[in-house]
């Protein structure tokens, strides 16, 4: 879980709609730079400056159903 300060900062940066999307899908708020999209439609982001160590990159999966 992120700190309250970090959550408010990310809410201002990404907006209410993206904030709700992130909370529903990854359970955390992140703001960063879009890096790429793979052939399956997954979007990759990174933030090297303000995220905690080992939490600088993340994926927004196109498919919300996970079959393993």
mmJSON file of the N, C-alpha and C atoms, coordinates in Angstrom:
{"data_MODEL":{"atom_site":{
"group_PDB":["ATOM","ATOM","ATOM","ATOM","ATOM","ATOM","ATOM","ATOM","ATOM","ATOM","ATOM","ATOM","ATOM","ATOM","ATOM","ATOM","ATOM","ATOM","ATOM","ATOM","ATOM","ATOM","ATOM","ATOM","ATOM","ATOM","ATOM","ATOM","ATOM","ATOM","ATOM","ATOM","ATOM","ATOM","ATOM","ATOM","ATOM","ATOM","ATOM","ATOM","ATOM","ATOM","ATOM","ATOM","ATOM","ATOM","ATOM","ATOM","ATOM","ATOM","ATOM","ATOM","ATOM","ATOM","ATOM","ATOM","ATOM","ATOM","ATOM","ATOM","ATOM","ATOM","ATOM","ATOM","ATOM","ATOM","ATOM","ATOM","ATOM","ATOM","ATOM","ATOM","ATOM","ATOM","ATOM","ATOM","ATOM","ATOM","ATOM","ATOM","ATOM","ATOM","ATOM","ATOM","ATOM","ATOM","ATOM","ATOM","ATOM","ATOM","ATOM","ATOM","ATOM","ATOM","ATOM","ATOM","ATOM","ATOM","ATOM","ATOM","ATOM","ATOM","ATOM","ATOM","ATOM","ATOM","ATOM","ATOM","ATOM","ATOM","ATOM","ATOM","ATOM","ATOM","ATOM","ATOM","ATOM","ATOM","ATOM","ATOM","ATOM","ATOM","ATOM","ATOM","ATOM","ATOM","ATOM","ATOM","ATOM","ATOM","ATOM","ATOM","ATOM","ATOM","ATOM","ATOM","ATOM","ATOM","ATOM","ATOM","ATOM","ATOM","ATOM","ATOM","ATOM","ATOM","ATOM","ATOM","ATOM","ATOM","ATOM","ATOM","ATOM","ATOM","ATOM","ATOM","ATOM","ATOM","ATOM","ATOM","ATOM","ATOM","ATOM","ATOM","ATOM","ATOM","ATOM","ATOM","ATOM","ATOM","ATOM","ATOM","ATOM","ATOM","ATOM","ATOM","ATOM","ATOM","ATOM","ATOM","ATOM","ATOM","ATOM","ATOM","ATOM","ATOM","ATOM","ATOM","ATOM","ATOM","ATOM","ATOM","ATOM","ATOM","ATOM","ATOM","ATOM","ATOM","ATOM","ATOM","ATOM","ATOM","ATOM","ATOM"],
"id":[1,2,3,4,5,6,7,8,9,10,11,12,13,14,15,16,17,18,19,20,21,22,23,24,25,26,27,28,29,30,31,32,33,34,35,36,37,38,39,40,41,42,43,44,45,46,47,48,49,50,51,52,53,54,55,56,57,58,59,60,61,62,63,64,65,66,67,68,69,70,71,72,73,74,75,76,77,78,79,80,81,82,83,84,85,86,87,88,89,90,91,92,93,94,95,96,97,98,99,100,101,102,103,104,105,106,107,108,109,110,111,112,113,114,115,116,117,118,119,120,121,122,123,124,125,126,127,128,129,130,131,132,133,134,135,136,137,138,139,140,141,142,143,144,145,146,147,148,149,150,151,152,153,154,155,156,157,158,159,160,161,162,163,164,165,166,167,168,169,170,171,172,173,174,175,176,177,178,179,180,181,182,183,184,185,186,187,188,189,190,191,192,193,194,195,196,197,198,199,200,201,202,203,204],
"type_symbol":["N","C","C","N","C","C","N","C","C","N","C","C","N","C","C","N","C","C","N","C","C","N","C","C","N","C","C","N","C","C","N","C","C","N","C","C","N","C","C","N","C","C","N","C","C","N","C","C","N","C","C","N","C","C","N","C","C","N","C","C","N","C","C","N","C","C","N","C","C","N","C","C","N","C","C","N","C","C","N","C","C","N","C","C","N","C","C","N","C","C","N","C","C","N","C","C","N","C","C","N","C","C","N","C","C","N","C","C","N","C","C","N","C","C","N","C","C","N","C","C","N","C","C","N","C","C","N","C","C","N","C","C","N","C","C","N","C","C","N","C","C","N","C","C","N","C","C","N","C","C","N","C","C","N","C","C","N","C","C","N","C","C","N","C","C","N","C","C","N","C","C","N","C","C","N","C","C","N","C","C","N","C","C","N","C","C","N","C","C","N","C","C","N","C","C","N","C","C","N","C","C","N","C","C"],
"label_atom_id":["N","CA","C","N","CA","C","N","CA","C","N","CA","C","N","CA","C","N","CA","C","N","CA","C","N","CA","C","N","CA","C","N","CA","C","N","CA","C","N","CA","C","N","CA","C","N","CA","C","N","CA","C","N","CA","C","N","CA","C","N","CA","C","N","CA","C","N","CA","C","N","CA","C","N","CA","C","N","CA","C","N","CA","C","N","CA","C","N","CA","C","N","CA","C","N","CA","C","N","CA","C","N","CA","C","N","CA","C","N","CA","C","N","CA","C","N","CA","C","N","CA","C","N","CA","C","N","CA","C","N","CA","C","N","CA","C","N","CA","C","N","CA","C","N","CA","C","N","CA","C","N","CA","C","N","CA","C","N","CA","C","N","CA","C","N","CA","C","N","CA","C","N","CA","C","N","CA","C","N","CA","C","N","CA","C","N","CA","C","N","CA","C","N","CA","C","N","CA","C","N","CA","C","N","CA","C","N","CA","C","N","CA","C","N","CA","C","N","CA","C","N","CA","C","N","CA","C","N","CA","C","N","CA","C","N","CA","C"],
"label_alt_id":[null,null,null,null,null,null,null,null,null,null,null,null,null,null,null,null,null,null,null,null,null,null,null,null,null,null,null,null,null,null,null,null,null,null,null,null,null,null,null,null,null,null,null,null,null,null,null,null,null,null,null,null,null,null,null,null,null,null,null,null,null,null,null,null,null,null,null,null,null,null,null,null,null,null,null,null,null,null,null,null,null,null,null,null,null,null,null,null,null,null,null,null,null,null,null,null,null,null,null,null,null,null,null,null,null,null,null,null,null,null,null,null,null,null,null,null,null,null,null,null,null,null,null,null,null,null,null,null,null,null,null,null,null,null,null,null,null,null,null,null,null,null,null,null,null,null,null,null,null,null,null,null,null,null,null,null,null,null,null,null,null,null,null,null,null,null,null,null,null,null,null,null,null,null,null,null,null,null,null,null,null,null,null,null,null,null,null,null,null,null,null,null,null,null,null,null,null,null,null,null,null,null,null,null],
"label_comp_id":["UNK","UNK","UNK","UNK","UNK","UNK","UNK","UNK","UNK","UNK","UNK","UNK","UNK","UNK","UNK","UNK","UNK","UNK","UNK","UNK","UNK","UNK","UNK","UNK","UNK","UNK","UNK","UNK","UNK","UNK","UNK","UNK","UNK","UNK","UNK","UNK","UNK","UNK","UNK","UNK","UNK","UNK","UNK","UNK","UNK","UNK","UNK","UNK","UNK","UNK","UNK","UNK","UNK","UNK","UNK","UNK","UNK","UNK","UNK","UNK","UNK","UNK","UNK","UNK","UNK","UNK","UNK","UNK","UNK","UNK","UNK","UNK","UNK","UNK","UNK","UNK","UNK","UNK","UNK","UNK","UNK","UNK","UNK","UNK","UNK","UNK","UNK","UNK","UNK","UNK","UNK","UNK","UNK","UNK","UNK","UNK","UNK","UNK","UNK","UNK","UNK","UNK","UNK","UNK","UNK","UNK","UNK","UNK","UNK","UNK","UNK","UNK","UNK","UNK","UNK","UNK","UNK","UNK","UNK","UNK","UNK","UNK","UNK","UNK","UNK","UNK","UNK","UNK","UNK","UNK","UNK","UNK","UNK","UNK","UNK","UNK","UNK","UNK","UNK","UNK","UNK","UNK","UNK","UNK","UNK","UNK","UNK","UNK","UNK","UNK","UNK","UNK","UNK","UNK","UNK","UNK","UNK","UNK","UNK","UNK","UNK","UNK","UNK","UNK","UNK","UNK","UNK","UNK","UNK","UNK","UNK","UNK","UNK","UNK","UNK","UNK","UNK","UNK","UNK","UNK","UNK","UNK","UNK","UNK","UNK","UNK","UNK","UNK","UNK","UNK","UNK","UNK","UNK","UNK","UNK","UNK","UNK","UNK","UNK","UNK","UNK","UNK","UNK","UNK"],
"label_asym_id":["A","A","A","A","A","A","A","A","A","A","A","A","A","A","A","A","A","A","A","A","A","A","A","A","A","A","A","A","A","A","A","A","A","A","A","A","A","A","A","A","A","A","A","A","A","A","A","A","A","A","A","A","A","A","A","A","A","A","A","A","A","A","A","A","A","A","A","A","A","A","A","A","A","A","A","A","A","A","A","A","A","A","A","A","A","A","A","A","A","A","A","A","A","A","A","A","A","A","A","A","A","A","A","A","A","A","A","A","A","A","A","A","A","A","A","A","A","A","A","A","A","A","A","A","A","A","A","A","A","A","A","A","A","A","A","A","A","A","A","A","A","A","A","A","A","A","A","A","A","A","A","A","A","A","A","A","A","A","A","A","A","A","A","A","A","A","A","A","A","A","A","A","A","A","A","A","A","A","A","A","A","A","A","A","A","A","A","A","A","A","A","A","A","A","A","A","A","A","A","A","A","A","A","A"],
"label_entity_id":["1","1","1","1","1","1","1","1","1","1","1","1","1","1","1","1","1","1","1","1","1","1","1","1","1","1","1","1","1","1","1","1","1","1","1","1","1","1","1","1","1","1","1","1","1","1","1","1","1","1","1","1","1","1","1","1","1","1","1","1","1","1","1","1","1","1","1","1","1","1","1","1","1","1","1","1","1","1","1","1","1","1","1","1","1","1","1","1","1","1","1","1","1","1","1","1","1","1","1","1","1","1","1","1","1","1","1","1","1","1","1","1","1","1","1","1","1","1","1","1","1","1","1","1","1","1","1","1","1","1","1","1","1","1","1","1","1","1","1","1","1","1","1","1","1","1","1","1","1","1","1","1","1","1","1","1","1","1","1","1","1","1","1","1","1","1","1","1","1","1","1","1","1","1","1","1","1","1","1","1","1","1","1","1","1","1","1","1","1","1","1","1","1","1","1","1","1","1","1","1","1","1","1","1"],
"label_seq_id":[1,1,1,2,2,2,3,3,3,4,4,4,5,5,5,6,6,6,7,7,7,8,8,8,9,9,9,10,10,10,11,11,11,12,12,12,13,13,13,14,14,14,15,15,15,16,16,16,17,17,17,18,18,18,19,19,19,20,20,20,21,21,21,22,22,22,23,23,23,24,24,24,25,25,25,26,26,26,27,27,27,28,28,28,29,29,29,30,30,30,31,31,31,32,32,32,33,33,33,34,34,34,35,35,35,36,36,36,37,37,37,38,38,38,39,39,39,40,40,40,41,41,41,42,42,42,43,43,43,44,44,44,45,45,45,46,46,46,47,47,47,48,48,48,49,49,49,50,50,50,51,51,51,52,52,52,53,53,53,54,54,54,55,55,55,56,56,56,57,57,57,58,58,58,59,59,59,60,60,60,61,61,61,62,62,62,63,63,63,64,64,64,65,65,65,66,66,66,67,67,67,68,68,68],
"pdbx_PDB_ins_code":[null,null,null,null,null,null,null,null,null,null,null,null,null,null,null,null,null,null,null,null,null,null,null,null,null,null,null,null,null,null,null,null,null,null,null,null,null,null,null,null,null,null,null,null,null,null,null,null,null,null,null,null,null,null,null,null,null,null,null,null,null,null,null,null,null,null,null,null,null,null,null,null,null,null,null,null,null,null,null,null,null,null,null,null,null,null,null,null,null,null,null,null,null,null,null,null,null,null,null,null,null,null,null,null,null,null,null,null,null,null,null,null,null,null,null,null,null,null,null,null,null,null,null,null,null,null,null,null,null,null,null,null,null,null,null,null,null,null,null,null,null,null,null,null,null,null,null,null,null,null,null,null,null,null,null,null,null,null,null,null,null,null,null,null,null,null,null,null,null,null,null,null,null,null,null,null,null,null,null,null,null,null,null,null,null,null,null,null,null,null,null,null,null,null,null,null,null,null,null,null,null,null,null,null],
"Cartn_x":[0.853,0.0,0.894,0.454,1.262,0.927,1.784,1.541,0.455,-0.145,-1.217,-0.699,0.502,1.088,1.312,1.856,2.104,0.793,-0.223,-1.527,-2.135,-2.122,-2.666,-1.889,-0.567,0.266,-0.081,-0.223,-0.565,-1.975,-2.898,-4.263,-4.282,-3.512,-3.436,-2.815,-1.841,-1.136,-1.943,-2.608,-3.253,-4.743,-5.361,-6.788,-7.651,-8.894,-9.812,-10.143,-10.34,-10.69,-9.572,-8.333,-7.197,-6.911,-7.137,-6.972,-7.91,-9.187,-10.155,-9.767,-9.311,-8.883,-7.723,-6.734,-5.581,-5.962,-6.813,-7.211,-8.0,-8.816,-9.593,-8.718,-7.665,-6.878,-5.578,-4.845,-3.569,-3.559,-4.585,-4.685,-3.725,-3.174,-2.224,-2.289,-1.806,-1.763,-0.328,-0.142,1.189,1.086,2.085,2.179,3.557,3.597,4.88,4.785,5.835,5.974,5.582,4.762,4.391,5.635,5.916,7.108,6.76,5.847,5.548,4.262,3.798,2.683,3.151,2.882,3.29,2.212,2.449,1.521,0.189,0.099,-1.148,-1.971,-1.431,-2.141,-1.829,-0.89,-0.481,0.37,0.129,0.876,1.897,3.108,4.208,4.559,4.778,5.092,6.309,6.952,8.034,8.133,8.669,8.931,10.193,11.307,12.599,12.856,12.106,12.427,11.761,10.484,9.745,9.172,9.295,8.76,9.767,9.277,10.131,11.024,12.171,13.047,12.304,12.582,11.976,10.497,9.979,8.597,8.559,9.588,9.704,9.035,8.683,8.051,6.793,5.782,4.559,3.843,2.873,2.143,0.662,0.001,-1.454,-1.937,-2.436,-2.836,-4.113,-4.154,-5.338,-6.472,-6.176,-7.163,-7.157,-8.321,-8.411,-8.629,-8.933,-9.104,-7.759,-7.303,-6.005,-6.202,-5.825,-5.867,-4.461,-4.324,-2.996,-2.994],
"Cartn_y":[-1.179,0.0,1.237,2.237,3.444,4.441,5.412,6.44,7.393,8.088,9.023,10.15,10.65,11.715,11.246,10.061,9.509,9.275,8.807,8.578,9.874,10.93,12.225,12.791,12.665,13.155,12.426,11.108,10.342,10.639,10.871,11.227,12.522,13.515,14.779,14.571,13.682,13.472,12.662,11.62,10.72,10.968,11.674,11.966,10.909,11.248,10.397,9.092,9.167,7.97,6.936,7.368,6.442,5.959,6.816,6.432,5.262,5.378,4.316,3.035,3.177,2.021,1.283,2.024,1.405,0.745,1.366,0.782,-0.509,-0.562,-1.772,-2.903,-2.574,-3.604,-3.976,-3.007,-3.348,-3.036,-2.349,-2.094,-1.049,-0.243,0.796,1.893,3.077,4.161,4.397,4.56,4.801,5.837,6.699,7.688,7.54,7.443,7.263,7.464,7.069,7.251,5.967,6.123,4.997,4.561,3.259,2.74,2.022,1.067,0.269,-0.509,-1.068,-2.004,-3.263,-4.428,-5.665,-6.138,-7.259,-7.728,-8.196,-8.382,-8.789,-7.602,-6.403,-5.202,-4.75,-5.402,-4.998,-3.735,-2.776,-1.515,-1.507,-1.093,-1.073,0.367,0.615,1.942,1.862,3.003,3.072,4.469,4.531,5.785,5.573,6.012,5.804,6.8,7.909,8.984,8.866,8.589,8.762,7.494,6.374,5.136,4.519,3.604,2.886,1.918,1.552,0.602,-0.695,-1.25,-2.476,-2.318,-1.087,-0.828,0.228,0.279,1.34,1.004,-0.26,-0.664,-1.456,-1.287,-2.042,-2.217,-3.136,-3.503,-3.271,-2.699,-2.584,-3.631,-4.762,-5.874,-5.566,-5.945,-5.736,-6.635,-7.895,-8.87,-8.866,-8.68,-8.652,-10.037,-11.022,-12.411,-13.106,-13.718,-14.377,-15.881,-16.531,-17.995,-18.506,-19.355,-19.89,-21.394],
"Cartn_z":[0.0,0.0,0.0,-0.672,-0.791,0.323,0.48,1.481,0.992,1.896,1.552,0.655,0.945,0.127,-1.305,-1.463,-2.796,-3.545,-2.842,-3.461,-3.972,-3.167,-3.6,-4.78,-4.748,-5.854,-7.152,-7.083,-8.274,-8.754,-7.853,-8.235,-9.032,-8.609,-9.356,-10.73,-10.829,-12.102,-13.107,-12.66,-13.608,-13.78,-12.871,-12.991,-12.32,-12.101,-11.354,-12.09,-13.408,-14.174,-14.143,-14.406,-14.381,-12.963,-11.969,-10.564,-10.238,-10.613,-10.353,-11.099,-12.344,-13.14,-12.454,-11.988,-11.337,-10.019,-9.246,-7.967,-8.176,-9.228,-9.503,-10.047,-10.787,-11.459,-10.768,-10.236,-9.595,-8.105,-7.608,-6.181,-5.653,-6.536,-6.152,-7.209,-6.864,-7.842,-8.266,-9.554,-10.105,-11.205,-11.277,-12.348,-12.969,-14.286,-14.943,-16.433,-17.099,-18.537,-19.259,-20.285,-21.131,-21.909,-21.91,-22.573,-23.878,-23.818,-25.017,-24.837,-25.93,-25.941,-26.644,-26.045,-26.704,-27.666,-28.322,-29.352,-28.789,-27.479,-26.848,-26.35,-26.482,-26.057,-24.643,-23.957,-22.615,-22.708,-21.815,-21.835,-20.7,-21.028,-20.076,-19.713,-18.413,-17.901,-16.992,-16.78,-15.797,-15.219,-14.002,-13.315,-12.491,-13.005,-12.346,-11.22,-11.178,-10.25,-8.888,-8.853,-7.602,-6.997,-7.661,-7.106,-6.137,-5.343,-4.409,-5.174,-4.623,-5.306,-5.627,-6.784,-7.31,-7.66,-7.648,-8.046,-9.147,-9.969,-10.963,-12.288,-12.512,-13.77,-13.462,-14.313,-14.133,-15.457,-15.467,-16.675,-16.444,-17.444,-17.452,-18.449,-17.941,-18.792,-19.551,-20.806,-21.619,-21.148,-20.963,-20.493,-18.966,-18.388,-16.928,-16.341,-17.195,-16.761,-16.89,-15.827,-15.831,-15.837,-16.921,-17.003,-16.783,-15.802,-15.518,-15.662],
"occupancy":[1.0,1.0,1.0,1.0,1.0,1.0,1.0,1.0,1.0,1.0,1.0,1.0,1.0,1.0,1.0,1.0,1.0,1.0,1.0,1.0,1.0,1.0,1.0,1.0,1.0,1.0,1.0,1.0,1.0,1.0,1.0,1.0,1.0,1.0,1.0,1.0,1.0,1.0,1.0,1.0,1.0,1.0,1.0,1.0,1.0,1.0,1.0,1.0,1.0,1.0,1.0,1.0,1.0,1.0,1.0,1.0,1.0,1.0,1.0,1.0,1.0,1.0,1.0,1.0,1.0,1.0,1.0,1.0,1.0,1.0,1.0,1.0,1.0,1.0,1.0,1.0,1.0,1.0,1.0,1.0,1.0,1.0,1.0,1.0,1.0,1.0,1.0,1.0,1.0,1.0,1.0,1.0,1.0,1.0,1.0,1.0,1.0,1.0,1.0,1.0,1.0,1.0,1.0,1.0,1.0,1.0,1.0,1.0,1.0,1.0,1.0,1.0,1.0,1.0,1.0,1.0,1.0,1.0,1.0,1.0,1.0,1.0,1.0,1.0,1.0,1.0,1.0,1.0,1.0,1.0,1.0,1.0,1.0,1.0,1.0,1.0,1.0,1.0,1.0,1.0,1.0,1.0,1.0,1.0,1.0,1.0,1.0,1.0,1.0,1.0,1.0,1.0,1.0,1.0,1.0,1.0,1.0,1.0,1.0,1.0,1.0,1.0,1.0,1.0,1.0,1.0,1.0,1.0,1.0,1.0,1.0,1.0,1.0,1.0,1.0,1.0,1.0,1.0,1.0,1.0,1.0,1.0,1.0,1.0,1.0,1.0,1.0,1.0,1.0,1.0,1.0,1.0,1.0,1.0,1.0,1.0,1.0,1.0,1.0,1.0,1.0,1.0,1.0,1.0],
"B_iso_or_equiv":[0.0,0.0,0.0,0.0,0.0,0.0,0.0,0.0,0.0,0.0,0.0,0.0,0.0,0.0,0.0,0.0,0.0,0.0,0.0,0.0,0.0,0.0,0.0,0.0,0.0,0.0,0.0,0.0,0.0,0.0,0.0,0.0,0.0,0.0,0.0,0.0,0.0,0.0,0.0,0.0,0.0,0.0,0.0,0.0,0.0,0.0,0.0,0.0,0.0,0.0,0.0,0.0,0.0,0.0,0.0,0.0,0.0,0.0,0.0,0.0,0.0,0.0,0.0,0.0,0.0,0.0,0.0,0.0,0.0,0.0,0.0,0.0,0.0,0.0,0.0,0.0,0.0,0.0,0.0,0.0,0.0,0.0,0.0,0.0,0.0,0.0,0.0,0.0,0.0,0.0,0.0,0.0,0.0,0.0,0.0,0.0,0.0,0.0,0.0,0.0,0.0,0.0,0.0,0.0,0.0,0.0,0.0,0.0,0.0,0.0,0.0,0.0,0.0,0.0,0.0,0.0,0.0,0.0,0.0,0.0,0.0,0.0,0.0,0.0,0.0,0.0,0.0,0.0,0.0,0.0,0.0,0.0,0.0,0.0,0.0,0.0,0.0,0.0,0.0,0.0,0.0,0.0,0.0,0.0,0.0,0.0,0.0,0.0,0.0,0.0,0.0,0.0,0.0,0.0,0.0,0.0,0.0,0.0,0.0,0.0,0.0,0.0,0.0,0.0,0.0,0.0,0.0,0.0,0.0,0.0,0.0,0.0,0.0,0.0,0.0,0.0,0.0,0.0,0.0,0.0,0.0,0.0,0.0,0.0,0.0,0.0,0.0,0.0,0.0,0.0,0.0,0.0,0.0,0.0,0.0,0.0,0.0,0.0,0.0,0.0,0.0,0.0,0.0,0.0],
"pdbx_formal_charge":[null,null,null,null,null,null,null,null,null,null,null,null,null,null,null,null,null,null,null,null,null,null,null,null,null,null,null,null,null,null,null,null,null,null,null,null,null,null,null,null,null,null,null,null,null,null,null,null,null,null,null,null,null,null,null,null,null,null,null,null,null,null,null,null,null,null,null,null,null,null,null,null,null,null,null,null,null,null,null,null,null,null,null,null,null,null,null,null,null,null,null,null,null,null,null,null,null,null,null,null,null,null,null,null,null,null,null,null,null,null,null,null,null,null,null,null,null,null,null,null,null,null,null,null,null,null,null,null,null,null,null,null,null,null,null,null,null,null,null,null,null,null,null,null,null,null,null,null,null,null,null,null,null,null,null,null,null,null,null,null,null,null,null,null,null,null,null,null,null,null,null,null,null,null,null,null,null,null,null,null,null,null,null,null,null,null,null,null,null,null,null,null,null,null,null,null,null,null,null,null,null,null,null,null],
"auth_seq_id":[1,1,1,2,2,2,3,3,3,4,4,4,5,5,5,6,6,6,7,7,7,8,8,8,9,9,9,10,10,10,11,11,11,12,12,12,13,13,13,14,14,14,15,15,15,16,16,16,17,17,17,18,18,18,19,19,19,20,20,20,21,21,21,22,22,22,23,23,23,24,24,24,25,25,25,26,26,26,27,27,27,28,28,28,29,29,29,30,30,30,31,31,31,32,32,32,33,33,33,34,34,34,35,35,35,36,36,36,37,37,37,38,38,38,39,39,39,40,40,40,41,41,41,42,42,42,43,43,43,44,44,44,45,45,45,46,46,46,47,47,47,48,48,48,49,49,49,50,50,50,51,51,51,52,52,52,53,53,53,54,54,54,55,55,55,56,56,56,57,57,57,58,58,58,59,59,59,60,60,60,61,61,61,62,62,62,63,63,63,64,64,64,65,65,65,66,66,66,67,67,67,68,68,68],
"auth_comp_id":["UNK","UNK","UNK","UNK","UNK","UNK","UNK","UNK","UNK","UNK","UNK","UNK","UNK","UNK","UNK","UNK","UNK","UNK","UNK","UNK","UNK","UNK","UNK","UNK","UNK","UNK","UNK","UNK","UNK","UNK","UNK","UNK","UNK","UNK","UNK","UNK","UNK","UNK","UNK","UNK","UNK","UNK","UNK","UNK","UNK","UNK","UNK","UNK","UNK","UNK","UNK","UNK","UNK","UNK","UNK","UNK","UNK","UNK","UNK","UNK","UNK","UNK","UNK","UNK","UNK","UNK","UNK","UNK","UNK","UNK","UNK","UNK","UNK","UNK","UNK","UNK","UNK","UNK","UNK","UNK","UNK","UNK","UNK","UNK","UNK","UNK","UNK","UNK","UNK","UNK","UNK","UNK","UNK","UNK","UNK","UNK","UNK","UNK","UNK","UNK","UNK","UNK","UNK","UNK","UNK","UNK","UNK","UNK","UNK","UNK","UNK","UNK","UNK","UNK","UNK","UNK","UNK","UNK","UNK","UNK","UNK","UNK","UNK","UNK","UNK","UNK","UNK","UNK","UNK","UNK","UNK","UNK","UNK","UNK","UNK","UNK","UNK","UNK","UNK","UNK","UNK","UNK","UNK","UNK","UNK","UNK","UNK","UNK","UNK","UNK","UNK","UNK","UNK","UNK","UNK","UNK","UNK","UNK","UNK","UNK","UNK","UNK","UNK","UNK","UNK","UNK","UNK","UNK","UNK","UNK","UNK","UNK","UNK","UNK","UNK","UNK","UNK","UNK","UNK","UNK","UNK","UNK","UNK","UNK","UNK","UNK","UNK","UNK","UNK","UNK","UNK","UNK","UNK","UNK","UNK","UNK","UNK","UNK","UNK","UNK","UNK","UNK","UNK","UNK"],
"auth_asym_id":["A","A","A","A","A","A","A","A","A","A","A","A","A","A","A","A","A","A","A","A","A","A","A","A","A","A","A","A","A","A","A","A","A","A","A","A","A","A","A","A","A","A","A","A","A","A","A","A","A","A","A","A","A","A","A","A","A","A","A","A","A","A","A","A","A","A","A","A","A","A","A","A","A","A","A","A","A","A","A","A","A","A","A","A","A","A","A","A","A","A","A","A","A","A","A","A","A","A","A","A","A","A","A","A","A","A","A","A","A","A","A","A","A","A","A","A","A","A","A","A","A","A","A","A","A","A","A","A","A","A","A","A","A","A","A","A","A","A","A","A","A","A","A","A","A","A","A","A","A","A","A","A","A","A","A","A","A","A","A","A","A","A","A","A","A","A","A","A","A","A","A","A","A","A","A","A","A","A","A","A","A","A","A","A","A","A","A","A","A","A","A","A","A","A","A","A","A","A","A","A","A","A","A","A"],
"auth_atom_id":["N","CA","C","N","CA","C","N","CA","C","N","CA","C","N","CA","C","N","CA","C","N","CA","C","N","CA","C","N","CA","C","N","CA","C","N","CA","C","N","CA","C","N","CA","C","N","CA","C","N","CA","C","N","CA","C","N","CA","C","N","CA","C","N","CA","C","N","CA","C","N","CA","C","N","CA","C","N","CA","C","N","CA","C","N","CA","C","N","CA","C","N","CA","C","N","CA","C","N","CA","C","N","CA","C","N","CA","C","N","CA","C","N","CA","C","N","CA","C","N","CA","C","N","CA","C","N","CA","C","N","CA","C","N","CA","C","N","CA","C","N","CA","C","N","CA","C","N","CA","C","N","CA","C","N","CA","C","N","CA","C","N","CA","C","N","CA","C","N","CA","C","N","CA","C","N","CA","C","N","CA","C","N","CA","C","N","CA","C","N","CA","C","N","CA","C","N","CA","C","N","CA","C","N","CA","C","N","CA","C","N","CA","C","N","CA","C","N","CA","C","N","CA","C","N","CA","C","N","CA","C","N","CA","C","N","CA","C"],
"pdbx_PDB_model_num":[1,1,1,1,1,1,1,1,1,1,1,1,1,1,1,1,1,1,1,1,1,1,1,1,1,1,1,1,1,1,1,1,1,1,1,1,1,1,1,1,1,1,1,1,1,1,1,1,1,1,1,1,1,1,1,1,1,1,1,1,1,1,1,1,1,1,1,1,1,1,1,1,1,1,1,1,1,1,1,1,1,1,1,1,1,1,1,1,1,1,1,1,1,1,1,1,1,1,1,1,1,1,1,1,1,1,1,1,1,1,1,1,1,1,1,1,1,1,1,1,1,1,1,1,1,1,1,1,1,1,1,1,1,1,1,1,1,1,1,1,1,1,1,1,1,1,1,1,1,1,1,1,1,1,1,1,1,1,1,1,1,1,1,1,1,1,1,1,1,1,1,1,1,1,1,1,1,1,1,1,1,1,1,1,1,1,1,1,1,1,1,1,1,1,1,1,1,1,1,1,1,1,1,1]
}}}
